[in-house]
Amino acid sequence: MPKIGYLAIDNPYDVKSFSGTGFYMFNALNGNQDFEVHLLGEAILTRKALSCILIRAIKRIFKFSPLIHKKLKNLELLFFVRQVNIELRKTSIDFIIAPVCSSLVAKIATNPSLPPIIFVTDATPSFLEEFYNWPIKPEAYVQEKIAIEAATAVVYSSEFMANRAKLEYSTKNPVDNKFKVVPFGLNLEGIPEFIPDKNVSGKINLLFVGRDWKRKGGELVISTFNLLKSQGHTVKLTIIGSDPEEARLLEDVEIIPYINKSVSEQKIKYFQILSEAHFLILPTKADCTPMVIAEANAFGTPVITTNVGGIPTLIEIGTNGYLLNVDAKAEQYVDLIMRVINDREVFKELCKTSRISFDTRLNWSAWSSEILHICNNIHKS
């Protein structure tokens, strides 16, 4: 049984850190009976180490000094890296799983006791800067390069990002086989065992989920909704995560600017919306691998979205949704919606296979099994 060292920059016991991804990823590895998992630097990550206690005390004393706080944060990172290196020397670790922490991998890369590293991420720094306009510091590019070179395998959540990384970072050629693809899972608990029966005899329920209304194609969702209404169809649109002014006065549109899935009542509300939705509409212009696709599929809701970024890795056309070109118009969305929903047997089967996509591919258990497969292949080689 391989012993996995889990290297993280956030506390994986905290469901609120890293949008829950670290929590569910770590639990999936722990829940896999074929792994033994050791959380590297656990005492520091969980803030139980003496160094962390002292640093917190100093922060309280100098609470109005940003410079002191920055220096202490750097010091805490040094303590963490030192502790990780000590554990790697003293503990028999077969592999390191390092999710989205190139800065840490770069700092331990010279450790002679380093076992094979599986570096897990969902985007390159250049993509984040180019498509999301995130301010990426120059050192982040350097750290990413070091991490990728130090890793035995680099696992991306989409084919798109793996191919992009091959071109940016491959030390050999664009077919360097260290780059792997395993979709992320779903950061939700309490998924129903069976999907609900979606009644298609009355109102068509459309769902949009996203905070970045413009980038996620919100205007096109409104155009699609309005066109369906103008054709005489009975439609309801639920918007979650945004509060667009152009939708506030529209009839049959429910706007929920924010849902906290950690609050029981709000999660129940979200689950009800997913259960009743006929389609998740996501005409996004740029994306990595939006987890809302897995959320929709878990409730048997197919997704109509665009063939951009990492989305084609998540969508199997006609199985758990459909892909349209990023320049598709509302007419194309309407034609697709009506073609599918007018054939009740086709729609019923699409809902069924959408849930199967979640059960077989888009969950953390499937992710951990694929990671084990990658580890075993490294061991054999």
C-alpha positions in Angstrom: 0.0 0.0 0.0 1.6 3.3 -1.1 2.1 6.0 1.6 1.1 9.4 0.3 2.4 12.6 1.6 -0.2 15.3 1.1 1.4 18.7 0.6 -1.0 21.7 0.8 -0.8 25.4 1.4 -4.3 25.4 3.1 -5.6 23.3 5.9 -7.4 20.4 4.3 -9.5 19.8 7.4 -11.1 23.2 6.8 -14.0 22.9 4.3 -13.9 26.7 3.8 -10.4 26.8 2.5 -9.6 26.7 -1.3 -13.4 26.7 -2.0 -13.6 23.2 -0.3 -11.5 21.6 -3.0 -8.6 20.7 -0.6 -11.1 19.3 1.9 -12.8 17.0 -0.5 -9.6 16.0 -2.3 -7.9 15.1 1.0 -11.0 13.2 2.2 -11.1 11.3 -1.0 -7.5 10.2 -0.7 -8.1 9.3 3.0 -11.2 7.3 2.0 -9.4 5.3 -0.6 -8.5 2.0 1.1 -5.5 1.6 -1.3 -3.7 4.7 0.1 -2.1 5.5 3.4 -2.2 9.3 3.7 0.2 11.5 5.8 -0.6 15.2 5.9 2.8 16.9 5.7 3.4 19.7 8.2 0.0 19.0 9.9 0.9 20.7 13.1 1.6 24.0 11.3 -1.3 23.7 8.8 -3.7 23.2 11.7 -2.0 26.0 13.7 -1.1 23.7 16.6 2.7 24.1 16.4 4.5 26.2 19.0 5.8 28.4 16.2 2.3 29.2 15.0 1.1 29.9 18.5 3.9 32.4 19.0 3.4 34.0 15.6 -0.3 34.5 16.3 0.5 36.1 19.6 3.0 38.5 18.0 0.3 39.3 15.3 -2.1 40.3 18.0 0.5 42.6 19.6 1.4 44.2 16.2 -2.1 44.1 14.7 -1.8 47.5 13.1 1.5 46.8 11.3 1.0 45.3 7.8 4.8 45.1 7.4 5.2 43.0 10.6 2.3 40.7 9.4 3.9 40.1 6.1 7.3 39.3 7.7 5.6 36.9 10.1 3.7 35.2 7.2 7.0 34.6 5.4 8.5 33.3 8.7 5.5 30.9 9.1 6.1 29.6 5.6 9.8 29.0 6.4 8.8 27.0 9.5 6.3 25.0 7.4 8.9 24.2 4.7 11.4 23.2 7.3 8.9 20.9 9.0 8.0 19.3 5.7 11.6 18.6 4.9 12.2 17.1 8.3 9.2 14.8 7.9 10.4 13.7 4.4 13.7 12.7 5.9 12.2 10.8 8.8 9.1 9.3 7.3 8.9 6.7 4.6 6.8 8.5 1.9 6.3 6.8 -1.5 4.6 9.7 -3.3 3.8 13.4 -2.7 0.4 14.7 -3.8 0.7 18.4 -4.1 -2.5 20.2 -5.1 -2.2 23.8 -6.5 0.9 24.7 -4.4 3.7 25.3 -6.8 5.3 27.7 -4.4 5.8 24.9 -1.8 6.9 22.3 -4.4 9.5 24.8 -5.6 10.8 25.3 -2.1 11.3 21.6 -1.4 12.5 20.6 -4.9 16.1 20.4 -3.8 15.4 18.0 -0.9 17.5 14.9 -1.5 14.9 12.8 0.3 12.2 13.8 -2.2 9.9 11.0 -3.4 8.1 11.3 -6.7 5.7 14.3 -6.8 2.3 14.3 -8.4 1.6 18.0 -8.8 -2.2 18.7 -9.2 -3.6 21.9 -10.6 -6.3 23.3 -12.9 -4.7 26.2 -14.7 -1.4 27.7 -15.7 -0.4 31.2 -14.4 -0.5 32.6 -18.0 -4.1 31.4 -18.4 -5.2 33.0 -15.2 -3.6 36.3 -16.2 -4.8 36.2 -19.8 -8.4 35.1 -19.4 -9.2 36.1 -15.8 -7.0 39.3 -15.7 -5.5 38.1 -12.4 -2.4 40.0 -11.4 0.3 37.2 -11.4 3.6 38.0 -9.9 6.8 37.1 -11.9 7.9 34.7 -9.2 4.7 32.7 -9.6 5.8 31.8 -13.2 9.3 30.8 -11.9 7.8 28.6 -9.1 5.3 27.0 -11.5 8.2 26.1 -13.9 10.3 24.6 -11.0 7.3 22.7 -9.7 6.5 21.2 -13.1 10.1 20.2 -13.7 10.4 18.7 -10.2 7.2 16.7 -10.6 7.1 13.1 -11.9 3.5 13.7 -13.0 1.5 16.9 -13.5 -2.2 16.3 -13.3 -4.6 18.9 -14.8 -8.3 18.9 -14.5 -8.8 19.3 -18.3 -7.3 18.3 -21.6 -7.2 22.0 -22.6 -5.0 23.0 -19.7 -2.8 19.9 -20.0 -2.1 20.7 -23.7 -1.5 24.4 -22.9 1.0 23.4 -20.2 2.8 21.0 -22.5 3.4 23.9 -24.9 4.5 26.2 -22.1 6.6 23.9 -19.9 7.5 20.7 -21.6 11.3 20.2 -21.4 11.2 17.7 -24.3 8.4 18.2 -26.7 4.6 18.8 -26.7 3.9 15.1 -26.1 5.9 14.8 -22.9 4.0 12.1 -21.0 4.3 13.6 -17.5 1.2 15.7 -18.2 -2.0 13.8 -17.2 -5.7 14.7 -17.1 -8.1 13.8 -14.3 -11.3 15.9 -13.8 -12.0 17.3 -10.3 -14.9 16.1 -8.2 -17.8 17.8 -6.6 -17.5 19.9 -3.4 -20.9 19.0 -2.0 -22.2 16.5 0.5 -25.7 15.1 0.7 -26.2 14.3 -3.0 -29.4 12.3 -3.4 -29.0 8.6 -4.2 -31.5 8.8 -7.1 -32.2 11.7 -9.5 -35.6 13.3 -9.3 -38.2 12.8 -12.0 -38.2 16.1 -14.0 -41.7 16.9 -15.3 -41.5 18.3 -18.8 -45.2 18.7 -19.4 -45.4 22.3 -18.1 -42.8 25.0 -17.5 -39.2 24.8 -18.8 -36.9 25.5 -15.9 -33.6 27.0 -16.9 -30.7 27.6 -14.5 -27.7 29.9 -14.6 -25.0 29.8 -11.9 -22.1 32.2 -11.9 -20.6 35.3 -10.2 -19.0 36.8 -13.3 -22.2 37.7 -15.2 -20.4 39.0 -18.3 -17.7 36.4 -18.7 -20.1 33.6 -18.0 -22.4 34.8 -20.8 -25.3 36.0 -18.7 -26.6 38.4 -21.4 -27.0 35.4 -23.8 -28.9 33.5 -21.1 -31.4 36.4 -20.9 -31.6 36.5 -24.7 -32.4 32.8 -24.8 -35.0 33.2 -22.1 -36.7 36.1 -23.9 -36.7 34.3 -27.2 -38.3 31.2 -25.7 -41.0 33.4 -24.1 -41.6 35.2 -27.4 -42.2 31.9 -29.1 -45.0 31.1 -26.6 -43.1 28.7 -24.3 -43.7 28.7 -20.6 -40.3 29.3 -19.1 -38.7 30.0 -15.7 -35.2 31.2 -15.3 -33.3 31.0 -12.0 -30.1 33.1 -11.7 -27.7 32.2 -8.9 -24.6 34.1 -8.0 -25.3 37.3 -9.9 -27.7 40.2 -9.6 -28.0 41.6 -13.2 -29.9 44.8 -13.5 -31.4 43.7 -16.9 -33.1 40.7 -15.3 -34.6 42.3 -12.2 -37.9 43.4 -13.8 -38.5 40.3 -15.9 -41.4 38.1 -15.1 -40.6 34.4 -14.3 -37.0 35.2 -13.4 -35.8 34.4 -9.9 -32.6 36.1 -8.8 -30.6 34.7 -5.9 -27.4 36.8 -5.7 -25.7 34.4 -3.3 -26.3 30.9 -1.9 -24.1 29.7 1.0 -24.1 25.9 0.6 -22.6 25.6 4.1 -25.9 26.8 5.6 -28.4 23.9 5.7 -31.5 25.9 4.6 -29.7 27.5 1.7 -28.2 24.2 0.6 -31.7 22.6 0.6 -32.9 25.5 -1.5 -30.1 25.0 -4.0 -30.7 21.2 -4.1 -34.4 21.9 -4.9 -33.4 24.3 -7.7 -31.0 21.7 -9.2 -33.7 19.0 -8.9 -36.3 21.0 -10.8 -34.0 22.4 -13.4 -34.3 21.0 -16.9 -31.0 22.6 -18.2 -28.1 24.4 -16.7 -27.3 27.1 -19.3 -23.6 28.3 -19.1 -22.6 30.2 -22.3 -19.2 31.1 -20.8 -16.6 32.9 -22.8 -13.6 31.6 -20.7 -13.3 28.9 -18.1 -11.2 26.2 -16.6 -13.4 23.4 -15.3 -16.5 24.9 -13.6 -17.6 22.6 -10.8 -21.3 23.6 -11.3 -21.3 21.2 -14.2 -20.8 18.3 -11.9 -23.3 19.8 -9.4 -26.0 19.9 -12.2 -25.2 16.4 -13.4 -25.4 15.0 -9.8 -29.1 16.0 -10.0 -29.6 14.6 -13.5 -29.6 18.1 -15.0 -27.9 18.2 -18.4 -25.7 21.2 -19.3 -25.7 23.4 -22.4 -22.4 25.3 -22.5 -19.6 26.3 -24.7 -16.5 24.5 -26.1 -14.0 26.8 -24.4 -11.2 26.1 -21.9 -11.4 22.9 -20.0 -15.2 22.4 -20.5 -14.9 19.8 -23.3 -13.2 17.4 -20.8 -16.3 17.6 -18.6 -19.0 17.4 -21.3 -19.6 14.2 -23.3 -22.0 15.5 -26.0 -25.4 13.9 -25.8 -24.5 12.1 -22.5 -24.4 14.8 -19.9 -24.9 17.9 -22.0 -24.1 19.8 -25.2 -21.4 22.1 -26.4 -22.0 25.1 -28.6 -19.5 27.5 -30.2 -18.6 30.5 -28.1 -20.1 32.7 -30.8 -23.4 30.8 -30.8 -26.6 33.0 -30.7 -29.8 32.7 -28.6 -31.5 31.0 -31.6 -29.1 28.1 -31.4 -29.7 27.7 -27.7 -33.4 27.8 -28.2 -33.3 25.3 -31.1 -31.3 22.8 -29.0 -33.4 23.2 -25.9 -36.6 22.6 -27.8 -35.3 19.7 -29.9 -34.2 17.8 -26.7 -37.1 18.6 -24.5 -39.8 17.9 -27.1 -38.6 14.3 -27.3 -39.4 13.1 -23.8 -37.6 9.8 -24.1 -34.5 11.5 -25.3 -34.7 14.0 -22.5 -35.4 11.3 -19.9 -32.3 9.3 -21.0 -30.2 12.5 -21.1 -31.1 13.1 -17.4 -30.2 9.5 -16.6 -26.8 9.6 -18.4 -26.0 13.0 -16.9 -26.2 11.4 -13.4 -24.1 8.5 -14.6 -21.4 11.0 -15.7 -21.3 12.3 -12.2 -21.3 8.8 -10.7 -18.5 7.5 -12.9 -16.3 10.5 -13.7 -17.1 13.8 -12.0 -16.6 12.8 -8.3 -13.7 12.8 -5.9 -13.7 9.0 -5.5 -13.1 8.6 -9.2 -10.4 11.2 -9.0 -8.6 9.4 -6.2 -8.7 6.1 -8.1 -7.1 7.8 -11.1 -4.4 9.3 -8.9 -3.7 5.8 -7.5 -3.4 4.5 -11.1 -0.9 7.2 -11.9 1.1 6.3 -8.8 1.1 2.6 -9.7 2.3 3.4 -13.2 5.2 5.5 -11.8 6.1 2.7 -9.4 6.2 0.1 -12.2 8.4 2.4 -14.3 
